[in-house]
Amino acid sequence: MKPTLARRTVLAASLAAATSLALPLTARAQALKGGRLRVAILADMVNFDPAQFSSQNFPLIKSLYDSLIEYTAEGQAVPSLATAWTIGAGNNSVTLTLRRDVTFHSGAPMNAEAVSATLKKAADPKAGKNLFATMATVKDWTVVDPYTIRLNFSSPMPDKQITDLLQFISPIDPAGIADVEAKPAGTGPYVLAERVLGQRVRMTANPRYWRPEKPLITEVILTVFSDNDAAAAALESGSIDIIYGGASRQALRLRSAGYQLIQGPGPLVQVFRINTTTGPFRNEKFRQAFNFLMDRQAILQVGYAGLGEVTALPWAPASPAADKSYNSTYAFDIEKGKALLAASGLSKADMENWKIMVNGGDPSSAAISQVVQATLAKAGLNVQLDVLGTPEFTTALLAGKFNALFGGIGNIQKFPTRVTTNSIYRTSKNPVLGDPHPHPAYVAAIDRVNQTFGSGAEVKAAYDNLNKAMVEAAFAIPTNTYDIGLIVAAKNVGGIVREIDNMPVFRTMGFR
């Protein structure tokens, strides 16, 4: 379907009401009070670069930076640093109008040149980090005037894919780009006051913040706790106000004890990742058997205390590509799995010539790997677990040196092809499957989704084709959603919003 030739402009004025839905200031209407917010986190930050989109950095990104646009919890795009954006004829470009009253923490103006410098960093394969893959669709950009910039795409992009890109970009002060890992350089509601490596980060309210009302919370202290139990004890004793990023089982216990539990709209999906270049996994029928050999309900219960949903596809429930019928079509069925194993023509020795690599530092992954090991034994496959420490596991994961493992994937609540920002789903330069991609039907299905515009039957057909290609290629077997960035809060904490990526937004919070 050809993209419309009409130009579409989103104006701040027309979305003023919607802006409050994204990261609302309605907390003010609740007569909230300010003060010091004490937050427990379970891992120290990686660095202060907003392009380092690691979950450990989530408590910092919306505190120290603002993105070009934002999403409501329902995925509606609303203005932020960009007051308006115009999608060009043919969906080959987008032109941004920037706010004129925003400065970086240094006092330097946030303008088109600053956005240009951030785009240059994002397009660099080393400096771009998690933004680099998303920037692959950007051909170049033009600074039209001090507060207008146009991004040009290498091929037409659907509207939602464009806004996903804009929501992902947080401008960095050009003077601070070189040192941004060690020193934040954003426009956000808080500035860095102190960091003690491995112990805490302290942030104070930005006196020059551009939003109409400054944050009620004047100081945020992020304290690194060694484990969930220690963080829970601190919450129950009143020495902290919030736990961010805790485990499901502990969060459910605290909710039962009367604490607030907030689940965000951006869960991860647990995926059994398969290296189809190794051992028996080169055989398609053998791989397809795993669509039926995953006891998804048991995995969800053992790994995440049932907090989530089973899924045979890699989408959050709100994704336009989600299709719950796959959950019944590919429901746990040992007999169907055994039939496909037999149809593979592989010998028993060949079928058992591999291991499940396990992150020994992640109790959930370890538990669900044991569930799968036991299930496979019932299907006649005796498979070993290769338990590694977290550093060794991470090294092997990033290098694609494994047979199979469990790992979470993100961005599955946004435009469907954002799934390709995850390593196992990349269509090029895939660190596990290599180049050229060994599953061309999947690559073609991703391209079809990217080239199909609108919201009618053609779009649905493109999504259906992608889902079919995924389960047939079977290089990644989804099992369940699970929450990242769970917030457990004391009763007196108000103004907590559900951010699209499950990042905490301290600027809206206060005390009742």
C-alpha positions as CSV (number, residue, x, y, z in Angstrom):
1,M,0.0,0.0,0.0
2,K,1.4,3.4,-1.0
3,P,1.9,6.0,1.7
4,T,-0.4,8.9,1.6
5,L,1.0,12.1,0.0
6,A,-0.7,14.4,2.5
7,R,1.5,16.1,5.0
8,R,0.5,15.4,8.6
9,T,1.4,17.9,11.3
10,V,1.1,17.2,15.0
11,L,0.8,20.5,16.9
12,A,1.4,21.1,20.6
13,A,-1.8,23.1,20.9
14,S,-3.9,20.3,19.6
15,L,-2.4,17.8,22.0
16,A,-2.2,20.0,25.1
17,A,-4.6,17.8,26.9
18,A,-3.0,14.6,25.8
19,T,0.4,15.8,27.1
20,S,-0.9,15.5,30.6
21,L,-1.8,11.9,29.9
22,A,1.8,11.0,29.0
23,L,3.5,12.1,32.1
24,P,0.8,14.0,33.9
25,L,1.1,16.9,36.2
26,T,-2.3,15.9,37.7
27,A,-0.4,15.1,40.9
28,R,-0.7,18.8,41.7
29,A,-4.5,18.3,41.8
30,Q,-4.0,15.7,44.5
31,A,-2.4,18.3,46.8
32,L,0.8,16.4,46.9
33,K,3.8,17.7,48.9
34,G,7.4,17.8,48.0
35,G,10.5,16.6,49.8
36,R,13.1,14.0,49.5
37,L,12.3,10.7,47.7
38,R,14.3,7.7,48.7
39,V,14.4,4.9,46.1
40,A,15.9,1.4,46.3
41,I,17.4,0.0,43.1
42,L,18.8,-3.5,42.7
43,A,21.7,-2.7,40.4
44,D,24.1,0.2,39.9
45,M,23.9,2.4,36.8
46,V,26.0,1.6,33.8
47,N,26.7,5.2,33.0
48,F,24.9,8.6,32.3
49,D,24.5,8.2,28.5
50,P,20.8,8.2,27.6
51,A,21.6,6.1,24.5
52,Q,22.7,3.3,26.9
53,F,19.2,2.0,27.1
54,S,20.0,-0.6,29.7
55,S,17.5,-1.3,32.5
56,Q,20.1,-0.3,35.1
57,N,20.0,3.2,33.6
58,F,16.2,3.5,33.6
59,P,16.0,5.4,36.9
60,L,18.2,8.1,35.4
61,I,17.0,8.7,31.8
62,K,13.7,10.5,32.5
63,S,15.3,12.3,35.5
64,L,18.3,13.8,33.7
65,Y,17.0,14.0,30.1
66,D,13.9,14.8,28.1
67,S,13.0,13.1,24.8
68,L,12.0,14.8,21.6
69,I,8.4,13.5,22.1
70,E,6.7,11.2,24.6
71,Y,4.1,8.5,24.6
72,T,1.1,8.1,26.8
73,A,0.8,4.7,28.5
74,E,-1.6,3.8,25.6
75,G,1.1,4.7,23.0
76,Q,-0.3,8.1,21.8
77,A,2.5,10.4,20.7
78,V,2.5,13.8,22.5
79,P,5.0,16.8,22.4
80,S,8.0,17.2,24.7
81,L,11.1,19.0,23.5
82,A,9.5,19.0,20.0
83,T,6.3,21.1,20.0
84,A,5.3,19.8,16.6
85,W,6.4,17.3,14.0
86,T,5.4,17.2,10.3
87,I,5.6,13.9,8.4
88,G,6.6,14.8,4.8
89,A,4.9,13.7,1.6
90,G,5.6,10.0,1.0
91,N,6.7,9.4,4.6
92,N,10.3,10.0,3.5
93,S,11.0,12.7,6.2
94,V,9.9,14.3,9.4
95,T,10.4,18.0,10.3
96,L,10.6,18.9,14.0
97,T,9.7,22.3,15.6
98,L,11.7,22.6,18.9
99,R,10.9,24.5,22.0
100,R,12.6,27.8,22.4
101,D,12.7,28.0,26.2
102,V,14.8,25.0,27.1
103,T,18.4,24.9,28.2
104,F,20.7,22.1,29.1
105,H,22.0,21.8,32.7
106,S,25.0,23.8,31.6
107,G,22.9,26.7,30.6
108,A,23.5,26.2,26.9
109,P,20.4,26.4,24.6
110,M,18.7,23.2,23.5
111,N,18.3,23.9,19.8
112,A,18.5,22.3,16.3
113,E,22.3,22.2,16.4
114,A,22.2,20.3,19.6
115,V,19.7,17.8,18.2
116,S,22.0,17.4,15.2
117,A,25.0,16.6,17.4
118,T,22.9,14.0,19.2
119,L,21.9,12.4,15.9
120,K,25.5,12.3,14.8
121,K,26.4,10.4,18.0
122,A,23.4,8.1,17.5
123,A,24.4,7.2,14.0
124,D,27.9,6.2,15.1
125,P,28.1,2.4,15.4
126,K,30.2,2.7,18.6
127,A,28.9,5.8,20.2
128,G,25.2,5.2,19.2
129,K,24.8,2.2,21.5
130,N,21.1,1.2,21.7
131,L,20.1,4.1,19.4
132,F,22.3,2.9,16.5
133,A,20.0,0.2,15.2
134,T,17.0,2.5,15.2
135,M,19.0,5.2,13.4
136,A,19.7,2.9,10.5
137,T,16.5,4.2,8.8
138,V,17.8,7.8,8.9
139,K,19.6,8.8,5.7
140,D,20.7,12.2,6.8
141,W,19.3,15.4,8.5
142,T,19.2,19.1,7.8
143,V,19.2,22.0,10.3
144,V,16.5,24.2,8.7
145,D,16.8,27.1,11.3
146,P,17.9,27.3,14.9
147,Y,14.7,25.6,16.2
148,T,13.7,23.4,13.2
149,I,15.4,20.2,12.0
150,R,14.4,17.8,9.3
151,L,15.2,14.0,9.3
152,N,15.3,12.3,5.9
153,F,14.8,8.6,5.7
154,S,16.4,6.1,3.4
155,S,13.0,4.7,2.5
156,P,9.4,5.5,3.5
157,M,8.5,4.8,7.1
158,P,5.1,4.2,8.7
159,D,4.0,7.0,11.0
160,K,4.4,4.9,14.2
161,Q,7.9,3.9,13.3
162,I,8.7,7.6,12.9
163,T,7.3,8.5,16.3
164,D,9.1,5.6,17.9
165,L,12.3,7.0,16.7
166,L,11.6,10.5,18.0
167,Q,10.5,9.1,21.4
168,F,13.8,7.2,21.6
169,I,16.0,10.3,21.2
170,S,17.0,12.4,24.2
171,P,19.1,15.4,23.2
172,I,22.6,15.7,24.8
173,D,24.4,19.0,25.3
174,P,27.0,19.1,22.4
175,A,29.7,20.2,24.8
176,G,29.1,17.2,27.0
177,I,28.8,14.4,24.4
178,A,32.4,13.3,24.7
179,D,32.1,12.8,28.5
180,V,28.4,11.9,28.8
181,E,29.1,8.4,30.2
182,A,30.8,10.0,33.3
183,K,28.8,13.2,33.5
184,P,25.2,13.8,32.5
185,A,24.4,16.5,30.0
186,G,20.7,16.7,29.6
187,T,17.7,19.1,29.9
188,G,15.9,17.0,32.5
189,P,14.1,17.9,35.7
190,Y,17.0,16.8,37.9
191,V,20.7,17.4,37.9
192,L,23.4,15.1,39.3
193,A,24.5,16.1,42.8
194,E,26.5,13.0,43.8
195,R,27.5,9.6,42.7
196,V,29.2,7.0,44.9
197,L,30.0,4.1,42.7
198,G,28.2,0.9,43.7
199,Q,26.3,2.7,46.5
200,R,24.1,5.6,45.5
201,V,23.2,8.5,43.1
202,R,21.7,11.7,44.4
203,M,19.9,14.1,42.2
204,T,18.4,17.6,43.0
205,A,15.7,19.6,41.2
206,N,16.9,21.5,38.1
207,P,16.2,25.2,38.9
208,R,16.0,26.0,35.2
209,Y,13.6,23.3,34.2
210,W,11.3,24.2,31.4
211,R,8.0,22.6,32.3
212,P,5.4,25.0,33.8
213,E,5.8,23.5,37.3
214,K,9.1,22.4,38.7
215,P,9.2,18.9,40.3
216,L,7.7,18.7,43.8
217,I,10.3,16.3,44.8
218,T,13.4,18.4,45.4
219,E,15.9,15.6,46.0
220,V,15.9,12.0,44.7
221,I,18.3,9.5,46.3
222,L,18.8,6.2,44.5
223,T,20.4,3.6,46.8
224,V,21.8,0.4,45.5
225,F,20.7,-2.7,47.5
226,S,22.3,-6.0,47.2
227,D,19.1,-8.0,46.9
228,N,15.3,-7.9,47.0
229,D,15.0,-9.0,50.6
230,A,17.2,-6.1,51.8
231,A,15.2,-3.6,49.7
232,A,11.9,-4.9,51.0
233,A,13.1,-4.8,54.6
234,A,14.1,-1.1,54.1
235,L,10.7,-0.3,52.6
236,E,8.8,-2.0,55.5
237,S,11.0,-0.2,58.0
238,G,10.3,3.2,56.4
239,S,13.9,4.0,55.5
240,I,13.0,4.1,51.8
241,D,9.9,5.2,49.9
242,I,10.0,3.2,46.7
243,I,11.6,0.0,45.3
244,Y,12.2,0.2,41.6
245,G,13.0,-2.9,39.5
246,G,12.3,-5.6,42.1
247,A,11.3,-9.2,41.5
248,S,7.7,-10.3,40.9
249,R,7.4,-12.6,43.9
250,Q,8.6,-10.0,46.4
251,A,6.5,-7.3,44.8
252,L,3.4,-9.5,45.1
253,R,4.1,-10.1,48.8
254,L,4.5,-6.4,49.5
255,R,1.2,-5.7,47.7
256,S,-0.5,-8.2,49.9
257,A,1.0,-6.2,52.9
258,G,-0.7,-3.0,51.7
259,Y,2.0,-1.4,49.5
260,Q,1.3,0.0,46.1
261,L,2.4,-2.1,43.1
262,I,2.6,-0.4,39.7
263,Q,3.1,-2.4,36.6
264,G,4.1,-0.4,33.4
265,P,2.7,-0.8,29.9
266,G,6.1,-2.0,28.5
267,P,6.8,-5.6,29.7
268,L,9.5,-7.7,28.3
269,V,8.9,-11.1,26.6
270,Q,10.9,-14.1,27.8
271,V,12.3,-15.8,24.7
272,F,14.0,-19.2,24.2
273,R,16.8,-18.0,21.9
274,I,18.1,-20.6,19.5
275,N,21.4,-20.5,17.5
276,T,20.2,-22.1,14.3
277,T,23.8,-22.3,13.0
278,T,24.7,-25.0,15.6
279,G,24.0,-28.7,16.1
280,P,20.5,-30.0,15.6
281,F,19.1,-26.5,15.5
282,R,20.0,-26.3,11.8
283,N,17.0,-28.7,11.3
284,E,13.7,-26.7,10.9
285,K,11.4,-29.5,12.1
286,F,13.6,-30.0,15.2
287,R,13.3,-26.2,16.0
288,Q,9.6,-26.1,15.4
289,A,9.1,-28.8,18.0
290,F,10.0,-26.3,20.6
291,N,6.9,-24.3,19.8
292,F,5.0,-27.1,21.5
293,L,7.6,-28.2,24.1
294,M,7.4,-25.0,26.2
295,D,5.2,-25.3,29.3
296,R,4.5,-21.6,29.2
297,Q,2.2,-21.6,32.3
298,A,4.8,-23.4,34.4
299,I,7.5,-21.1,33.2
300,L,5.5,-18.0,34.1
301,Q,4.6,-19.4,37.5
302,V,8.1,-20.6,38.5
303,G,10.0,-17.7,37.0
304,Y,7.7,-14.8,37.8
305,A,5.1,-15.9,40.3
306,G,2.4,-15.8,37.6
307,L,2.8,-12.0,37.2
308,G,2.5,-11.7,33.4
309,E,0.9,-13.5,30.5
310,V,1.8,-16.5,28.4
311,T,2.5,-15.8,24.8
312,A,3.6,-17.7,21.7
313,L,4.5,-14.5,19.9
314,P,7.1,-11.8,20.9
315,W,4.5,-9.0,21.5
316,A,3.1,-7.2,24.5
317,P,-0.7,-7.5,24.6
318,A,-1.1,-3.9,23.4
319,S,1.0,-4.5,20.2
320,P,-0.9,-4.2,16.9
321,A,0.7,-7.5,15.9
322,A,-0.5,-9.4,19.0
323,D,-2.6,-12.4,18.2
324,K,-3.8,-14.6,21.1
325,S,-5.0,-17.4,18.8
326,Y,-1.3,-18.5,18.6
327,N,-1.4,-19.2,22.3
328,S,-3.9,-22.0,21.7
329,T,-2.5,-23.1,18.3
330,Y,1.0,-23.6,19.9
331,A,-0.1,-24.5,23.4
332,F,2.1,-26.9,25.4
333,D,1.6,-30.4,23.8
334,I,4.4,-33.0,24.3
335,E,2.9,-35.3,21.7
336,K,2.9,-32.7,19.0
337,G,6.4,-31.8,20.0
338,K,7.6,-35.5,19.8
339,A,6.0,-35.9,16.4
340,L,8.0,-33.0,15.0
341,L,11.2,-34.4,16.6
342,A,10.5,-37.7,14.8
343,A,9.8,-35.8,11.6
344,S,13.2,-34.1,11.8
345,G,14.9,-37.4,10.9
346,L,17.7,-36.7,13.5
347,S,19.1,-39.4,15.6
348,K,18.6,-39.3,19.4
349,A,22.3,-38.6,19.8
350,D,22.1,-35.7,17.4
351,M,19.0,-34.3,19.1
352,E,20.8,-34.2,22.5
353,N,24.1,-32.7,21.3
354,W,23.6,-29.3,22.8
355,K,23.2,-27.4,26.0
356,I,21.0,-24.6,27.5
357,M,23.3,-21.8,28.6
358,V,22.1,-20.4,31.9
359,N,22.8,-17.1,33.7
360,G,23.6,-18.3,37.2
361,G,23.2,-14.8,38.5
362,D,19.5,-14.6,37.4
363,P,17.3,-16.8,39.6
364,S,14.3,-16.6,37.2
365,S,16.4,-17.7,34.2
366,A,17.9,-20.6,36.2
367,A,14.5,-21.7,37.4
368,I,12.8,-21.7,34.0
369,S,15.8,-23.4,32.4
370,Q,15.3,-26.3,34.9
371,V,11.6,-26.4,34.0
372,V,12.4,-26.8,30.3
373,Q,15.1,-29.4,31.0
374,A,12.6,-31.5,32.9
375,T,9.9,-31.0,30.2
376,L,12.4,-32.1,27.4
377,A,13.2,-35.2,29.4
378,K,9.5,-36.2,29.3
379,A,9.7,-35.8,25.5
380,G,12.8,-38.1,25.4
381,L,15.5,-35.5,25.2
382,N,18.2,-35.4,27.9
383,V,19.8,-32.0,27.7
384,Q,22.4,-30.5,30.0
385,L,22.4,-27.0,31.5
386,D,25.6,-24.9,31.1
387,V,25.5,-22.6,34.2
388,L,27.8,-19.6,33.9
389,G,28.5,-16.5,36.0
390,T,26.9,-13.3,34.8
391,P,30.0,-11.9,33.2
392,E,30.8,-15.1,31.3
393,F,27.1,-15.5,30.3
394,T,26.9,-11.9,29.0
395,T,30.1,-12.3,27.0
396,A,28.9,-15.5,25.3
397,L,25.4,-14.0,24.8
398,L,26.8,-10.9,23.0
399,A,29.1,-13.0,20.9
400,G,26.4,-15.4,19.9
401,K,28.4,-18.3,21.3
402,F,25.6,-20.6,22.6
403,N,23.2,-23.3,21.5
404,A,20.1,-22.0,23.3
405,L,19.3,-19.8,26.2
406,F,16.5,-17.8,27.9
407,G,16.6,-14.0,27.6
408,G,14.2,-11.1,27.7
409,I,13.5,-8.8,24.7
410,G,12.0,-5.3,24.7
411,N,10.4,-2.7,22.5
412,I,7.5,-5.1,21.9
413,Q,4.8,-2.6,22.9
414,K,5.7,-0.3,20.0
415,F,5.8,-0.6,16.2
416,P,6.2,-4.4,15.5
417,T,9.5,-4.1,13.6
418,R,11.1,-2.5,16.6
419,V,11.6,-6.1,17.7
420,T,14.6,-6.1,15.4
421,T,16.5,-3.9,17.9
422,N,16.9,-7.1,19.9
423,S,19.9,-9.1,18.9
424,I,18.2,-12.4,18.1
425,Y,15.6,-10.7,15.9
426,R,18.0,-8.5,13.9
427,T,17.7,-8.9,10.2
428,S,21.3,-7.8,9.5
429,K,24.5,-8.0,11.5
430,N,22.8,-10.5,13.7
431,P,25.4,-11.4,16.4
432,V,23.9,-14.9,16.8
433,L,22.7,-15.9,13.3
434,G,25.2,-13.9,11.2
435,D,25.0,-12.5,7.7
436,P,23.4,-13.2,5.4
437,H,20.4,-13.9,7.6
438,P,19.6,-17.7,7.4
439,H,15.8,-17.2,7.5
440,P,14.9,-15.1,4.4
441,A,11.2,-15.5,4.9
442,Y,11.4,-13.7,8.2
443,V,13.6,-10.9,6.7
444,A,11.0,-10.5,3.9
445,A,8.2,-10.4,6.4
446,I,9.9,-7.6,8.4
447,D,10.4,-5.6,5.2
448,R,6.8,-6.1,4.2
449,V,5.6,-4.6,7.6
450,N,7.9,-1.6,7.2
451,Q,6.5,-0.9,3.7
452,T,2.8,-1.3,4.5
453,F,1.0,1.9,5.6
454,G,-2.3,2.7,7.2
455,S,-4.5,0.5,9.4
456,G,-6.6,-1.6,7.1
457,A,-6.6,-5.2,5.8
458,E,-3.2,-4.9,4.2
459,V,-1.6,-4.0,7.5
460,K,-3.2,-6.9,9.3
461,A,-2.1,-9.2,6.5
462,A,1.5,-8.0,6.9
463,Y,1.3,-8.6,10.6
464,D,-0.2,-12.1,10.1
465,N,2.6,-12.9,7.6
466,L,5.2,-11.8,10.1
467,N,3.8,-14.0,12.9
468,K,3.6,-17.0,10.6
469,A,7.2,-16.5,9.5
470,M,8.4,-16.2,13.1
471,V,6.8,-19.5,14.3
472,E,7.9,-21.4,11.2
473,A,11.5,-20.2,11.4
474,A,11.5,-20.9,15.1
475,F,14.8,-19.3,15.9
476,A,13.2,-17.7,19.0
477,I,10.4,-19.3,21.0
478,P,8.5,-16.8,23.2
479,T,7.0,-18.1,26.4
480,N,5.6,-15.2,28.5
481,T,5.6,-11.5,29.3
482,Y,7.2,-10.3,32.5
483,D,7.5,-6.9,34.1
484,I,10.7,-4.9,34.1
485,G,10.8,-1.8,36.2
486,L,8.1,-2.8,38.7
487,I,7.4,0.0,41.2
488,V,6.5,-0.9,44.8
489,A,5.8,2.3,46.8
490,A,4.7,3.3,50.3
491,K,1.1,4.4,50.6
492,N,2.0,8.1,51.0
493,V,3.7,8.3,47.6
494,G,1.5,9.8,44.9
495,G,1.7,11.0,41.3
496,I,3.2,7.7,40.0
497,V,2.7,7.4,36.2
498,R,2.9,4.4,33.9
499,E,5.7,5.3,31.5
500,I,5.7,3.5,28.1
501,D,9.1,1.9,28.7
502,N,8.5,1.3,32.4
503,M,11.0,4.0,33.5
504,P,10.3,5.8,36.7
505,V,9.3,9.5,36.3
506,F,10.1,11.2,39.5
507,R,9.1,14.7,38.3
508,T,5.4,13.9,38.7
509,M,5.7,12.4,42.2
510,G,5.0,13.8,45.6
511,F,3.8,12.8,49.0
512,R,0.2,12.6,50.2
